[in-house]
Every structure is written in C-alpha cells, then in structure tokens.
C-alpha cells in the first residue's frame, strides 16, 4: 500500500481545487500529505497552519493552495487515503484461509499487517487524531471500527461454527477495541523499542483471550506449528542438538528447549 492510492478516492471526492493529472503534481500532493502528517503530529491540528505544512513539504504556499483550500481540505484527503488503505487491508485478508490457520499464526498475521499499516505517517496521524480530536473528521466515523468488528467476527465464526452470532461479535469487539487502545498507546510513544514491544504484546493478549473459544481444537484441519513451551511464541530458531534431539531457542523469551519436551 503506497501513498499514490490517494487518487482513487480523494480525486473523485472533489476534494482538490485542482486535480493532479501529471505525475509531478501527484508527487507534490503526496509530499504535502506527508508533510501535513508530520506537522499535525508535532503541533496538533489546531496549531497547524498551511504555511507550516508548505514549509515542511519544502514547497511554495501557492503550490499548496493550487490543490487544497485550507488545512481542513488537507486533512480530509488524509482521511480518504487512510480509508482506502484500511479497505485494502481487509480485502487482502482471505477470511476462509485465515480461519484455517493456527490461532497464534492467524493473530500474528493480523497484527503484523496492522502494524505495517500504521507505520505510514498519514495513517498513523489519522488514527491518533480520531481519538484525540474526533470533531475535525469529515468522512471517518465509528463505522470503520464497526467494520473491523464485523471482519473479526466473521473470522471467529469461520473458526467455530458453534459460536452464536452475539458471542462472536462480543469477542470481536473486545479484540478490536482492546487492540485499538494498545495501538494508540504504542503510536503515541516516542520510544520505538517500547512501541514495538506493546504491539507484540497484543498477540499474546488476543491468543490467551480467544483460545477457549476458537483455539486449535481440530488438528486435522490446521497446520501444526511448533511453539515455545514457556511462552507459546512461534518465533523460534534451531540451537544445536542434545542427546540426539533438536534444540530450539525462543526469540521472544530467550529460553531453550528440546524437540517434543517432556516433564
């Protein structure tokens, strides 16, 4: 997912004063949106000005006004870009395939791709501002969160057809709202290492929460994956052999164990 995807939705919305037709114009708009994300991140939406954004984008204020009437129009374009990215994120997740993965592998796949989405400055700032200043939004509302809940509920029901619709939606809501709260805290911390640690903890949290309801009960229909017996992480690497058995070391907790460990 790249920034050029803004054109599919934002252009059609008459959000621009002037439609960027040439590649050079599209690149300039992308640069303005990235600069706006940086300015909103640094000083907040209220204190941000088009002059600050133009300076950050290293472009003349007149060039900015060719495409955007004001900072509200810039932020609207950022909203539309983020919406396109989220829709692409959902479209790339094949629900039947995802439902057949081992629970930890499924959650890991979701978290890794969600983290990649929010590594992009525009999406990161839009997500943060939605919780800090919802009044500035023109196109995004709670329906996006509801869409994420519907998506997660569909996966859970695919994994366990005996789940009632109400229960699958409740489980999905807890997963989505809980993850969003941790992601928000992670995105707001300037410490990159701590941010990554928070994101990684979401995986363990969701696996523990969902295991009793949609755990890997049918081993004939899911791919068997070795996990650490101490922390249940699947992030392992081989670490020599001992008494004829393969030894492994866990990247998550650092502890070592042998293949098929017994008490």
Secondary structure, DSSP 4 states (H G I P E B T S, - for coil): --GGGHHHHHGGGT--SS---SHHHHHHHHHHHHHHHHHHHHH-TTT--HHHHHHHHTS-HHHHHHH-SSHHHHHHHHHHHHHHHHHHHHHTS-HHHHHHS-HHHHHHHHHHHHHHHHTSHHHHHHHHHHHH-GGG-SS--THHHHHHHHHHHHHHHHH-TTS-HHHHHHHHHHHHHHHHHHHHHHHH-S-HHHHHHHHHHHHHHHHHHHHHHH-S--TTSS------TTT----EEEEEEETTEEEEEETTT--EEETT---
